[in-house]
Amino acid sequence: MKYLLMLYANEKVGTKIPPAEMNKFMDKMYAYEATLTKAGVHIANAALQPTWTAKTINLDDGELKVHDGPYAETKEQFGGYYMIDCPDMDAAVSWAAQCPAATWGRIEIRPYNEYSRE
């Protein structure tokens, strides 16, 4: 089954991390990706640009409204993800627990819904 590991952290705090310290952290993230790949569970991952680069849209009485930034005000922002394929939620939790991002933010684990027209 596929699971999405959604990485949340306070992006304002992240912008204050010195580059040398961030590089060390990113080395841990690259090592985590390599571990997932070696185990055969890695499908994809990506980092997102900061929320201030985002747009949110909605239809209001049939008119498209475009807003700057994310819709919800939160202390932590969705900053990236990993998609993994493993047998069950217990395995997904185990993989998420190994992610270095868990040390400075939260990781939401959600089963991926695969739809079929068959």
Phi and psi restraints in degrees (range 20) as a CNS / XPLOR table:
assign (resid 1 and name C) (resid 2 and name N)
       (resid 2 and name CA) (resid 2 and name C) 1.0 -93.5 20.0 2
assign (resid 2 and name N) (resid 2 and name CA)
       (resid 2 and name C) (resid 3 and name N) 1.0 142.0 20.0 2
assign (resid 2 and name C) (resid 3 and name N)
       (resid 3 and name CA) (resid 3 and name C) 1.0 -131.4 20.0 2
assign (resid 3 and name N) (resid 3 and name CA)
       (resid 3 and name C) (resid 4 and name N) 1.0 143.4 20.0 2
assign (resid 3 and name C) (resid 4 and name N)
       (resid 4 and name CA) (resid 4 and name C) 1.0 -103.3 20.0 2
assign (resid 4 and name N) (resid 4 and name CA)
       (resid 4 and name C) (resid 5 and name N) 1.0 122.2 20.0 2
assign (resid 4 and name C) (resid 5 and name N)
       (resid 5 and name CA) (resid 5 and name C) 1.0 -98.8 20.0 2
assign (resid 5 and name N) (resid 5 and name CA)
       (resid 5 and name C) (resid 6 and name N) 1.0 106.9 20.0 2
assign (resid 5 and name C) (resid 6 and name N)
       (resid 6 and name CA) (resid 6 and name C) 1.0 -95.4 20.0 2
assign (resid 6 and name N) (resid 6 and name CA)
       (resid 6 and name C) (resid 7 and name N) 1.0 122.2 20.0 2
assign (resid 6 and name C) (resid 7 and name N)
       (resid 7 and name CA) (resid 7 and name C) 1.0 -94.6 20.0 2
assign (resid 7 and name N) (resid 7 and name CA)
       (resid 7 and name C) (resid 8 and name N) 1.0 123.5 20.0 2
assign (resid 7 and name C) (resid 8 and name N)
       (resid 8 and name CA) (resid 8 and name C) 1.0 -119.5 20.0 2
assign (resid 8 and name N) (resid 8 and name CA)
       (resid 8 and name C) (resid 9 and name N) 1.0 138.6 20.0 2
assign (resid 8 and name C) (resid 9 and name N)
       (resid 9 and name CA) (resid 9 and name C) 1.0 -158.8 20.0 2
assign (resid 9 and name N) (resid 9 and name CA)
       (resid 9 and name C) (resid 10 and name N) 1.0 166.1 20.0 2
assign (resid 9 and name C) (resid 10 and name N)
       (resid 10 and name CA) (resid 10 and name C) 1.0 -81.2 20.0 2
assign (resid 10 and name N) (resid 10 and name CA)
       (resid 10 and name C) (resid 11 and name N) 1.0 107.1 20.0 2
assign (resid 10 and name C) (resid 11 and name N)
       (resid 11 and name CA) (resid 11 and name C) 1.0 -67.7 20.0 2
assign (resid 11 and name N) (resid 11 and name CA)
       (resid 11 and name C) (resid 12 and name N) 1.0 -26.3 20.0 2
assign (resid 11 and name C) (resid 12 and name N)
       (resid 12 and name CA) (resid 12 and name C) 1.0 -67.1 20.0 2
assign (resid 12 and name N) (resid 12 and name CA)
       (resid 12 and name C) (resid 13 and name N) 1.0 -39.0 20.0 2
assign (resid 12 and name C) (resid 13 and name N)
       (resid 13 and name CA) (resid 13 and name C) 1.0 -66.0 20.0 2
assign (resid 13 and name N) (resid 13 and name CA)
       (resid 13 and name C) (resid 14 and name N) 1.0 -41.1 20.0 2
assign (resid 13 and name C) (resid 14 and name N)
       (resid 14 and name CA) (resid 14 and name C) 1.0 -61.0 20.0 2
assign (resid 14 and name N) (resid 14 and name CA)
       (resid 14 and name C) (resid 15 and name N) 1.0 -33.8 20.0 2
assign (resid 14 and name C) (resid 15 and name N)
       (resid 15 and name CA) (resid 15 and name C) 1.0 -70.2 20.0 2
assign (resid 15 and name N) (resid 15 and name CA)
       (resid 15 and name C) (resid 16 and name N) 1.0 -15.8 20.0 2
assign (resid 15 and name C) (resid 16 and name N)
       (resid 16 and name CA) (resid 16 and name C) 1.0 -94.3 20.0 2
assign (resid 16 and name N) (resid 16 and name CA)
       (resid 16 and name C) (resid 17 and name N) 1.0 -2.4 20.0 2
assign (resid 16 and name C) (resid 17 and name N)
       (resid 17 and name CA) (resid 17 and name C) 1.0 -74.9 20.0 2
assign (resid 17 and name N) (resid 17 and name CA)
       (resid 17 and name C) (resid 18 and name N) 1.0 127.6 20.0 2
assign (resid 17 and name C) (resid 18 and name N)
       (resid 18 and name CA) (resid 18 and name C) 1.0 -58.2 20.0 2
assign (resid 18 and name N) (resid 18 and name CA)
       (resid 18 and name C) (resid 19 and name N) 1.0 143.8 20.0 2
assign (resid 18 and name C) (resid 19 and name N)
       (resid 19 and name CA) (resid 19 and name C) 1.0 -52.9 20.0 2
assign (resid 19 and name N) (resid 19 and name CA)
       (resid 19 and name C) (resid 20 and name N) 1.0 -41.5 20.0 2
assign (resid 19 and name C) (resid 20 and name N)
       (resid 20 and name CA) (resid 20 and name C) 1.0 -63.2 20.0 2
assign (resid 20 and name N) (resid 20 and name CA)
       (resid 20 and name C) (resid 21 and name N) 1.0 -40.3 20.0 2
assign (resid 20 and name C) (resid 21 and name N)
       (resid 21 and name CA) (resid 21 and name C) 1.0 -68.3 20.0 2
assign (resid 21 and name N) (resid 21 and name CA)
       (resid 21 and name C) (resid 22 and name N) 1.0 -40.4 20.0 2
assign (resid 21 and name C) (resid 22 and name N)
       (resid 22 and name CA) (resid 22 and name C) 1.0 -65.2 20.0 2
assign (resid 22 and name N) (resid 22 and name CA)
       (resid 22 and name C) (resid 23 and name N) 1.0 -38.9 20.0 2
assign (resid 22 and name C) (resid 23 and name N)
       (resid 23 and name CA) (resid 23 and name C) 1.0 -61.4 20.0 2
assign (resid 23 and name N) (resid 23 and name CA)
       (resid 23 and name C) (resid 24 and name N) 1.0 -40.5 20.0 2
assign (resid 23 and name C) (resid 24 and name N)
       (resid 24 and name CA) (resid 24 and name C) 1.0 -63.5 20.0 2
assign (resid 24 and name N) (resid 24 and name CA)
       (resid 24 and name C) (resid 25 and name N) 1.0 -41.4 20.0 2
assign (resid 24 and name C) (resid 25 and name N)
       (resid 25 and name CA) (resid 25 and name C) 1.0 -64.4 20.0 2
assign (resid 25 and name N) (resid 25 and name CA)
       (resid 25 and name C) (resid 26 and name N) 1.0 -43.5 20.0 2
assign (resid 25 and name C) (resid 26 and name N)
       (resid 26 and name CA) (resid 26 and name C) 1.0 -64.7 20.0 2
assign (resid 26 and name N) (resid 26 and name CA)
       (resid 26 and name C) (resid 27 and name N) 1.0 -33.1 20.0 2
assign (resid 26 and name C) (resid 27 and name N)
       (resid 27 and name CA) (resid 27 and name C) 1.0 -59.4 20.0 2
assign (resid 27 and name N) (resid 27 and name CA)
       (resid 27 and name C) (resid 28 and name N) 1.0 -38.5 20.0 2
assign (resid 27 and name C) (resid 28 and name N)
       (resid 28 and name CA) (resid 28 and name C) 1.0 -66.0 20.0 2
assign (resid 28 and name N) (resid 28 and name CA)
       (resid 28 and name C) (resid 29 and name N) 1.0 -38.8 20.0 2
assign (resid 28 and name C) (resid 29 and name N)
       (resid 29 and name CA) (resid 29 and name C) 1.0 -66.3 20.0 2
assign (resid 29 and name N) (resid 29 and name CA)
       (resid 29 and name C) (resid 30 and name N) 1.0 -40.7 20.0 2
assign (resid 29 and name C) (resid 30 and name N)
       (resid 30 and name CA) (resid 30 and name C) 1.0 -64.7 20.0 2
assign (resid 30 and name N) (resid 30 and name CA)
       (resid 30 and name C) (resid 31 and name N) 1.0 -38.7 20.0 2
assign (resid 30 and name C) (resid 31 and name N)
       (resid 31 and name CA) (resid 31 and name C) 1.0 -65.2 20.0 2
assign (resid 31 and name N) (resid 31 and name CA)
       (resid 31 and name C) (resid 32 and name N) 1.0 -38.1 20.0 2
assign (resid 31 and name C) (resid 32 and name N)
       (resid 32 and name CA) (resid 32 and name C) 1.0 -62.6 20.0 2
assign (resid 32 and name N) (resid 32 and name CA)
       (resid 32 and name C) (resid 33 and name N) 1.0 -44.7 20.0 2
assign (resid 32 and name C) (resid 33 and name N)
       (resid 33 and name CA) (resid 33 and name C) 1.0 -59.8 20.0 2
assign (resid 33 and name N) (resid 33 and name CA)
       (resid 33 and name C) (resid 34 and name N) 1.0 -43.1 20.0 2
assign (resid 33 and name C) (resid 34 and name N)
       (resid 34 and name CA) (resid 34 and name C) 1.0 -62.1 20.0 2
assign (resid 34 and name N) (resid 34 and name CA)
       (resid 34 and name C) (resid 35 and name N) 1.0 -38.4 20.0 2
assign (resid 34 and name C) (resid 35 and name N)
       (resid 35 and name CA) (resid 35 and name C) 1.0 -64.6 20.0 2
assign (resid 35 and name N) (resid 35 and name CA)
       (resid 35 and name C) (resid 36 and name N) 1.0 -44.3 20.0 2
assign (resid 35 and name C) (resid 36 and name N)
       (resid 36 and name CA) (resid 36 and name C) 1.0 -61.0 20.0 2
assign (resid 36 and name N) (resid 36 and name CA)
       (resid 36 and name C) (resid 37 and name N) 1.0 -43.6 20.0 2
assign (resid 36 and name C) (resid 37 and name N)
       (resid 37 and name CA) (resid 37 and name C) 1.0 -63.4 20.0 2
assign (resid 37 and name N) (resid 37 and name CA)
       (resid 37 and name C) (resid 38 and name N) 1.0 -47.1 20.0 2
assign (resid 37 and name C) (resid 38 and name N)
       (resid 38 and name CA) (resid 38 and name C) 1.0 -60.2 20.0 2
assign (resid 38 and name N) (resid 38 and name CA)
       (resid 38 and name C) (resid 39 and name N) 1.0 -34.9 20.0 2
assign (resid 38 and name C) (resid 39 and name N)
       (resid 39 and name CA) (resid 39 and name C) 1.0 -79.1 20.0 2
assign (resid 39 and name N) (resid 39 and name CA)
       (resid 39 and name C) (resid 40 and name N) 1.0 -9.3 20.0 2
assign (resid 39 and name C) (resid 40 and name N)
       (resid 40 and name CA) (resid 40 and name C) 1.0 79.6 20.0 2
assign (resid 40 and name N) (resid 40 and name CA)
       (resid 40 and name C) (resid 41 and name N) 1.0 17.9 20.0 2
assign (resid 40 and name C) (resid 41 and name N)
       (resid 41 and name CA) (resid 41 and name C) 1.0 -106.2 20.0 2
assign (resid 41 and name N) (resid 41 and name CA)
       (resid 41 and name C) (resid 42 and name N) 1.0 -12.8 20.0 2
assign (resid 41 and name C) (resid 42 and name N)
       (resid 42 and name CA) (resid 42 and name C) 1.0 -73.5 20.0 2
assign (resid 42 and name N) (resid 42 and name CA)
       (resid 42 and name C) (resid 43 and name N) 1.0 129.9 20.0 2
assign (resid 42 and name C) (resid 43 and name N)
       (resid 43 and name CA) (resid 43 and name C) 1.0 -111.1 20.0 2
assign (resid 43 and name N) (resid 43 and name CA)
       (resid 43 and name C) (resid 44 and name N) 1.0 -51.5 20.0 2
assign (resid 43 and name C) (resid 44 and name N)
       (resid 44 and name CA) (resid 44 and name C) 1.0 -163.8 20.0 2
assign (resid 44 and name N) (resid 44 and name CA)
       (resid 44 and name C) (resid 45 and name N) 1.0 160.4 20.0 2
assign (resid 44 and name C) (resid 45 and name N)
       (resid 45 and name CA) (resid 45 and name C) 1.0 -156.9 20.0 2
assign (resid 45 and name N) (resid 45 and name CA)
       (resid 45 and name C) (resid 46 and name N) 1.0 158.2 20.0 2
assign (resid 45 and name C) (resid 46 and name N)
       (resid 46 and name CA) (resid 46 and name C) 1.0 -162.6 20.0 2
assign (resid 46 and name N) (resid 46 and name CA)
       (resid 46 and name C) (resid 47 and name N) 1.0 154.8 20.0 2
assign (resid 46 and name C) (resid 47 and name N)
       (resid 47 and name CA) (resid 47 and name C) 1.0 -102.9 20.0 2
assign (resid 47 and name N) (resid 47 and name CA)
       (resid 47 and name C) (resid 48 and name N) 1.0 148.0 20.0 2
assign (resid 47 and name C) (resid 48 and name N)
       (resid 48 and name CA) (resid 48 and name C) 1.0 -103.2 20.0 2
assign (resid 48 and name N) (resid 48 and name CA)
       (resid 48 and name C) (resid 49 and name N) 1.0 150.7 20.0 2
assign (resid 48 and name C) (resid 49 and name N)
       (resid 49 and name CA) (resid 49 and name C) 1.0 -71.5 20.0 2
assign (resid 49 and name N) (resid 49 and name CA)
       (resid 49 and name C) (resid 50 and name N) 1.0 163.8 20.0 2
assign (resid 49 and name C) (resid 50 and name N)
       (resid 50 and name CA) (resid 50 and name C) 1.0 -59.6 20.0 2
assign (resid 50 and name N) (resid 50 and name CA)
       (resid 50 and name C) (resid 51 and name N) 1.0 157.2 20.0 2
assign (resid 50 and name C) (resid 51 and name N)
       (resid 51 and name CA) (resid 51 and name C) 1.0 -60.1 20.0 2
assign (resid 51 and name N) (resid 51 and name CA)
       (resid 51 and name C) (resid 52 and name N) 1.0 -27.6 20.0 2
assign (resid 51 and name C) (resid 52 and name N)
       (resid 52 and name CA) (resid 52 and name C) 1.0 -70.0 20.0 2
assign (resid 52 and name N) (resid 52 and name CA)
       (resid 52 and name C) (resid 53 and name N) 1.0 -7.3 20.0 2
assign (resid 52 and name C) (resid 53 and name N)
       (resid 53 and name CA) (resid 53 and name C) 1.0 -94.8 20.0 2
assign (resid 53 and name N) (resid 53 and name CA)
       (resid 53 and name C) (resid 54 and name N) 1.0 -4.8 20.0 2
assign (resid 53 and name C) (resid 54 and name N)
       (resid 54 and name CA) (resid 54 and name C) 1.0 -85.9 20.0 2
assign (resid 54 and name N) (resid 54 and name CA)
       (resid 54 and name C) (resid 55 and name N) 1.0 161.0 20.0 2
assign (resid 54 and name C) (resid 55 and name N)
       (resid 55 and name CA) (resid 55 and name C) 1.0 -128.6 20.0 2
assign (resid 55 and name N) (resid 55 and name CA)
       (resid 55 and name C) (resid 56 and name N) 1.0 147.6 20.0 2
assign (resid 55 and name C) (resid 56 and name N)
       (resid 56 and name CA) (resid 56 and name C) 1.0 -123.0 20.0 2
assign (resid 56 and name N) (resid 56 and name CA)
       (resid 56 and name C) (resid 57 and name N) 1.0 135.9 20.0 2
assign (resid 56 and name C) (resid 57 and name N)
       (resid 57 and name CA) (resid 57 and name C) 1.0 -121.1 20.0 2
assign (resid 57 and name N) (resid 57 and name CA)
       (resid 57 and name C) (resid 58 and name N) 1.0 155.2 20.0 2
assign (resid 57 and name C) (resid 58 and name N)
       (resid 58 and name CA) (resid 58 and name C) 1.0 -157.0 20.0 2
assign (resid 58 and name N) (resid 58 and name CA)
       (resid 58 and name C) (resid 59 and name N) 1.0 159.4 20.0 2
assign (resid 58 and name C) (resid 59 and name N)
       (resid 59 and name CA) (resid 59 and name C) 1.0 -97.9 20.0 2
assign (resid 59 and name N) (resid 59 and name CA)
       (resid 59 and name C) (resid 60 and name N) 1.0 127.0 20.0 2
assign (resid 59 and name C) (resid 60 and name N)
       (resid 60 and name CA) (resid 60 and name C) 1.0 -124.2 20.0 2
assign (resid 60 and name N) (resid 60 and name CA)
       (resid 60 and name C) (resid 61 and name N) 1.0 109.1 20.0 2
assign (resid 60 and name C) (resid 61 and name N)
       (resid 61 and name CA) (resid 61 and name C) 1.0 52.5 20.0 2
assign (resid 61 and name N) (resid 61 and name CA)
       (resid 61 and name C) (resid 62 and name N) 1.0 42.9 20.0 2
assign (resid 61 and name C) (resid 62 and name N)
       (resid 62 and name CA) (resid 62 and name C) 1.0 79.9 20.0 2
assign (resid 62 and name N) (resid 62 and name CA)
       (resid 62 and name C) (resid 63 and name N) 1.0 -1.7 20.0 2
assign (resid 62 and name C) (resid 63 and name N)
       (resid 63 and name CA) (resid 63 and name C) 1.0 -105.9 20.0 2
assign (resid 63 and name N) (resid 63 and name CA)
       (resid 63 and name C) (resid 64 and name N) 1.0 131.5 20.0 2
assign (resid 63 and name C) (resid 64 and name N)
       (resid 64 and name CA) (resid 64 and name C) 1.0 -74.5 20.0 2
assign (resid 64 and name N) (resid 64 and name CA)
       (resid 64 and name C) (resid 65 and name N) 1.0 125.2 20.0 2
assign (resid 64 and name C) (resid 65 and name N)
       (resid 65 and name CA) (resid 65 and name C) 1.0 -110.3 20.0 2
assign (resid 65 and name N) (resid 65 and name CA)
       (resid 65 and name C) (resid 66 and name N) 1.0 134.1 20.0 2
assign (resid 65 and name C) (resid 66 and name N)
       (resid 66 and name CA) (resid 66 and name C) 1.0 -117.7 20.0 2
assign (resid 66 and name N) (resid 66 and name CA)
       (resid 66 and name C) (resid 67 and name N) 1.0 126.5 20.0 2
assign (resid 66 and name C) (resid 67 and name N)
       (resid 67 and name CA) (resid 67 and name C) 1.0 -120.0 20.0 2
assign (resid 67 and name N) (resid 67 and name CA)
       (resid 67 and name C) (resid 68 and name N) 1.0 147.5 20.0 2
assign (resid 67 and name C) (resid 68 and name N)
       (resid 68 and name CA) (resid 68 and name C) 1.0 -75.9 20.0 2
assign (resid 68 and name N) (resid 68 and name CA)
       (resid 68 and name C) (resid 69 and name N) 1.0 140.0 20.0 2
assign (resid 68 and name C) (resid 69 and name N)
       (resid 69 and name CA) (resid 69 and name C) 1.0 77.6 20.0 2
assign (resid 69 and name N) (resid 69 and name CA)
       (resid 69 and name C) (resid 70 and name N) 1.0 -177.4 20.0 2
assign (resid 69 and name C) (resid 70 and name N)
       (resid 70 and name CA) (resid 70 and name C) 1.0 -75.1 20.0 2
assign (resid 70 and name N) (resid 70 and name CA)
       (resid 70 and name C) (resid 71 and name N) 1.0 163.0 20.0 2
assign (resid 70 and name C) (resid 71 and name N)
       (resid 71 and name CA) (resid 71 and name C) 1.0 -72.6 20.0 2
assign (resid 71 and name N) (resid 71 and name CA)
       (resid 71 and name C) (resid 72 and name N) 1.0 -44.3 20.0 2
assign (resid 71 and name C) (resid 72 and name N)
       (resid 72 and name CA) (resid 72 and name C) 1.0 -94.8 20.0 2
assign (resid 72 and name N) (resid 72 and name CA)
       (resid 72 and name C) (resid 73 and name N) 1.0 140.6 20.0 2
assign (resid 72 and name C) (resid 73 and name N)
       (resid 73 and name CA) (resid 73 and name C) 1.0 -87.9 20.0 2
assign (resid 73 and name N) (resid 73 and name CA)
       (resid 73 and name C) (resid 74 and name N) 1.0 120.4 20.0 2
assign (resid 73 and name C) (resid 74 and name N)
       (resid 74 and name CA) (resid 74 and name C) 1.0 -139.8 20.0 2
assign (resid 74 and name N) (resid 74 and name CA)
       (resid 74 and name C) (resid 75 and name N) 1.0 161.1 20.0 2
assign (resid 74 and name C) (resid 75 and name N)
       (resid 75 and name CA) (resid 75 and name C) 1.0 -75.3 20.0 2
assign (resid 75 and name N) (resid 75 and name CA)
       (resid 75 and name C) (resid 76 and name N) 1.0 -31.3 20.0 2
assign (resid 75 and name C) (resid 76 and name N)
       (resid 76 and name CA) (resid 76 and name C) 1.0 -117.6 20.0 2
assign (resid 76 and name N) (resid 76 and name CA)
       (resid 76 and name C) (resid 77 and name N) 1.0 145.7 20.0 2
assign (resid 76 and name C) (resid 77 and name N)
       (resid 77 and name CA) (resid 77 and name C) 1.0 -118.1 20.0 2
assign (resid 77 and name N) (resid 77 and name CA)
       (resid 77 and name C) (resid 78 and name N) 1.0 149.3 20.0 2
assign (resid 77 and name C) (resid 78 and name N)
       (resid 78 and name CA) (resid 78 and name C) 1.0 -71.4 20.0 2
assign (resid 78 and name N) (resid 78 and name CA)
       (resid 78 and name C) (resid 79 and name N) 1.0 114.2 20.0 2
assign (resid 78 and name C) (resid 79 and name N)
       (resid 79 and name CA) (resid 79 and name C) 1.0 -115.6 20.0 2
assign (resid 79 and name N) (resid 79 and name CA)
       (resid 79 and name C) (resid 80 and name N) 1.0 -10.0 20.0 2
assign (resid 79 and name C) (resid 80 and name N)
       (resid 80 and name CA) (resid 80 and name C) 1.0 174.3 20.0 2
assign (resid 80 and name N) (resid 80 and name CA)
       (resid 80 and name C) (resid 81 and name N) 1.0 178.9 20.0 2
assign (resid 80 and name C) (resid 81 and name N)
       (resid 81 and name CA) (resid 81 and name C) 1.0 -154.0 20.0 2
assign (resid 81 and name N) (resid 81 and name CA)
       (resid 81 and name C) (resid 82 and name N) 1.0 163.1 20.0 2
assign (resid 81 and name C) (resid 82 and name N)
       (resid 82 and name CA) (resid 82 and name C) 1.0 -128.2 20.0 2
assign (resid 82 and name N) (resid 82 and name CA)
       (resid 82 and name C) (resid 83 and name N) 1.0 138.2 20.0 2
assign (resid 82 and name C) (resid 83 and name N)
       (resid 83 and name CA) (resid 83 and name C) 1.0 -109.7 20.0 2
assign (resid 83 and name N) (resid 83 and name CA)
       (resid 83 and name C) (resid 84 and name N) 1.0 127.5 20.0 2
assign (resid 83 and name C) (resid 84 and name N)
       (resid 84 and name CA) (resid 84 and name C) 1.0 -126.6 20.0 2
assign (resid 84 and name N) (resid 84 and name CA)
       (resid 84 and name C) (resid 85 and name N) 1.0 161.3 20.0 2
assign (resid 84 and name C) (resid 85 and name N)
       (resid 85 and name CA) (resid 85 and name C) 1.0 -127.0 20.0 2
assign (resid 85 and name N) (resid 85 and name CA)
       (resid 85 and name C) (resid 86 and name N) 1.0 112.9 20.0 2
assign (resid 85 and name C) (resid 86 and name N)
       (resid 86 and name CA) (resid 86 and name C) 1.0 -146.1 20.0 2
assign (resid 86 and name N) (resid 86 and name CA)
       (resid 86 and name C) (resid 87 and name N) 1.0 169.4 20.0 2
assign (resid 86 and name C) (resid 87 and name N)
       (resid 87 and name CA) (resid 87 and name C) 1.0 -63.8 20.0 2
assign (resid 87 and name N) (resid 87 and name CA)
       (resid 87 and name C) (resid 88 and name N) 1.0 -35.4 20.0 2
assign (resid 87 and name C) (resid 88 and name N)
       (resid 88 and name CA) (resid 88 and name C) 1.0 -161.7 20.0 2
assign (resid 88 and name N) (resid 88 and name CA)
       (resid 88 and name C) (resid 89 and name N) 1.0 177.5 20.0 2
assign (resid 88 and name C) (resid 89 and name N)
       (resid 89 and name CA) (resid 89 and name C) 1.0 -63.0 20.0 2
assign (resid 89 and name N) (resid 89 and name CA)
       (resid 89 and name C) (resid 90 and name N) 1.0 -36.5 20.0 2
assign (resid 89 and name C) (resid 90 and name N)
       (resid 90 and name CA) (resid 90 and name C) 1.0 -59.4 20.0 2
assign (resid 90 and name N) (resid 90 and name CA)
       (resid 90 and name C) (resid 91 and name N) 1.0 -41.9 20.0 2
assign (resid 90 and name C) (resid 91 and name N)
       (resid 91 and name CA) (resid 91 and name C) 1.0 -67.1 20.0 2
assign (resid 91 and name N) (resid 91 and name CA)
       (resid 91 and name C) (resid 92 and name N) 1.0 -40.5 20.0 2
assign (resid 91 and name C) (resid 92 and name N)
       (resid 92 and name CA) (resid 92 and name C) 1.0 -61.9 20.0 2
assign (resid 92 and name N) (resid 92 and name CA)
       (resid 92 and name C) (resid 93 and name N) 1.0 -41.4 20.0 2
assign (resid 92 and name C) (resid 93 and name N)
       (resid 93 and name CA) (resid 93 and name C) 1.0 -63.4 20.0 2
assign (resid 93 and name N) (resid 93 and name CA)
       (resid 93 and name C) (resid 94 and name N) 1.0 -42.0 20.0 2
assign (resid 93 and name C) (resid 94 and name N)
       (resid 94 and name CA) (resid 94 and name C) 1.0 -61.2 20.0 2
assign (resid 94 and name N) (resid 94 and name CA)
       (resid 94 and name C) (resid 95 and name N) 1.0 -43.4 20.0 2
assign (resid 94 and name C) (resid 95 and name N)
       (resid 95 and name CA) (resid 95 and name C) 1.0 -66.8 20.0 2
assign (resid 95 and name N) (resid 95 and name CA)
       (resid 95 and name C) (resid 96 and name N) 1.0 -42.6 20.0 2
assign (resid 95 and name C) (resid 96 and name N)
       (resid 96 and name CA) (resid 96 and name C) 1.0 -62.2 20.0 2
assign (resid 96 and name N) (resid 96 and name CA)
       (resid 96 and name C) (resid 97 and name N) 1.0 -37.1 20.0 2
assign (resid 96 and name C) (resid 97 and name N)
       (resid 97 and name CA) (resid 97 and name C) 1.0 -63.9 20.0 2
assign (resid 97 and name N) (resid 97 and name CA)
       (resid 97 and name C) (resid 98 and name N) 1.0 -22.7 20.0 2
assign (resid 97 and name C) (resid 98 and name N)
       (resid 98 and name CA) (resid 98 and name C) 1.0 -86.3 20.0 2
assign (resid 98 and name N) (resid 98 and name CA)
       (resid 98 and name C) (resid 99 and name N) 1.0 -10.1 20.0 2
assign (resid 98 and name C) (resid 99 and name N)
       (resid 99 and name CA) (resid 99 and name C) 1.0 -72.0 20.0 2
assign (resid 99 and name N) (resid 99 and name CA)
       (resid 99 and name C) (resid 100 and name N) 1.0 126.0 20.0 2
assign (resid 99 and name C) (resid 100 and name N)
       (resid 100 and name CA) (resid 100 and name C) 1.0 -58.3 20.0 2
assign (resid 100 and name N) (resid 100 and name CA)
       (resid 100 and name C) (resid 101 and name N) 1.0 -25.6 20.0 2
assign (resid 100 and name C) (resid 101 and name N)
       (resid 101 and name CA) (resid 101 and name C) 1.0 -62.5 20.0 2
assign (resid 101 and name N) (resid 101 and name CA)
       (resid 101 and name C) (resid 102 and name N) 1.0 -21.5 20.0 2
assign (resid 101 and name C) (resid 102 and name N)
       (resid 102 and name CA) (resid 102 and name C) 1.0 -67.1 20.0 2
assign (resid 102 and name N) (resid 102 and name CA)
       (resid 102 and name C) (resid 103 and name N) 1.0 -17.0 20.0 2
assign (resid 102 and name C) (resid 103 and name N)
       (resid 103 and name CA) (resid 103 and name C) 1.0 -78.8 20.0 2
assign (resid 103 and name N) (resid 103 and name CA)
       (resid 103 and name C) (resid 104 and name N) 1.0 -17.6 20.0 2
assign (resid 103 and name C) (resid 104 and name N)
       (resid 104 and name CA) (resid 104 and name C) 1.0 -135.2 20.0 2
assign (resid 104 and name N) (resid 104 and name CA)
       (resid 104 and name C) (resid 105 and name N) 1.0 16.7 20.0 2
assign (resid 104 and name C) (resid 105 and name N)
       (resid 105 and name CA) (resid 105 and name C) 1.0 -167.1 20.0 2
assign (resid 105 and name N) (resid 105 and name CA)
       (resid 105 and name C) (resid 106 and name N) 1.0 -163.2 20.0 2
assign (resid 105 and name C) (resid 106 and name N)
       (resid 106 and name CA) (resid 106 and name C) 1.0 -114.2 20.0 2
assign (resid 106 and name N) (resid 106 and name CA)
       (resid 106 and name C) (resid 107 and name N) 1.0 155.1 20.0 2
assign (resid 106 and name C) (resid 107 and name N)
       (resid 107 and name CA) (resid 107 and name C) 1.0 -126.2 20.0 2
assign (resid 107 and name N) (resid 107 and name CA)
       (resid 107 and name C) (resid 108 and name N) 1.0 119.2 20.0 2
assign (resid 107 and name C) (resid 108 and name N)
       (resid 108 and name CA) (resid 108 and name C) 1.0 -92.3 20.0 2
assign (resid 108 and name N) (resid 108 and name CA)
       (resid 108 and name C) (resid 109 and name N) 1.0 132.6 20.0 2
assign (resid 108 and name C) (resid 109 and name N)
       (resid 109 and name CA) (resid 109 and name C) 1.0 -111.8 20.0 2
assign (resid 109 and name N) (resid 109 and name CA)
       (resid 109 and name C) (resid 110 and name N) 1.0 120.7 20.0 2
assign (resid 109 and name C) (resid 110 and name N)
       (resid 110 and name CA) (resid 110 and name C) 1.0 -134.2 20.0 2
assign (resid 110 and name N) (resid 110 and name CA)
       (resid 110 and name C) (resid 111 and name N) 1.0 130.3 20.0 2
assign (resid 110 and name C) (resid 111 and name N)
       (resid 111 and name CA) (resid 111 and name C) 1.0 -61.2 20.0 2
assign (resid 111 and name N) (resid 111 and name CA)
       (resid 111 and name C) (resid 112 and name N) 1.0 142.5 20.0 2
assign (resid 111 and name C) (resid 112 and name N)
       (resid 112 and name CA) (resid 112 and name C) 1.0 -87.9 20.0 2
assign (resid 112 and name N) (resid 112 and name CA)
       (resid 112 and name C) (resid 113 and name N) 1.0 133.1 20.0 2
assign (resid 112 and name C) (resid 113 and name N)
       (resid 113 and name CA) (resid 113 and name C) 1.0 -96.0 20.0 2
assign (resid 113 and name N) (resid 113 and name CA)
       (resid 113 and name C) (resid 114 and name N) 1.0 112.9 20.0 2
assign (resid 113 and name C) (resid 114 and name N)
       (resid 114 and name CA) (resid 114 and name C) 1.0 -99.4 20.0 2
assign (resid 114 and name N) (resid 114 and name CA)
       (resid 114 and name C) (resid 115 and name N) 1.0 115.5 20.0 2
assign (resid 114 and name C) (resid 115 and name N)
       (resid 115 and name CA) (resid 115 and name C) 1.0 -92.6 20.0 2
assign (resid 115 and name N) (resid 115 and name CA)
       (resid 115 and name C) (resid 116 and name N) 1.0 148.4 20.0 2
assign (resid 115 and name C) (resid 116 and name N)
       (resid 116 and name CA) (resid 116 and name C) 1.0 -134.1 20.0 2
assign (resid 116 and name N) (resid 116 and name CA)
       (resid 116 and name C) (resid 117 and name N) 1.0 140.0 20.0 2
assign (resid 116 and name C) (resid 117 and name N)
       (resid 117 and name CA) (resid 117 and name C) 1.0 -85.3 20.0 2
assign (resid 117 and name N) (resid 117 and name CA)
       (resid 117 and name C) (resid 118 and name N) 1.0 2.4 20.0 2
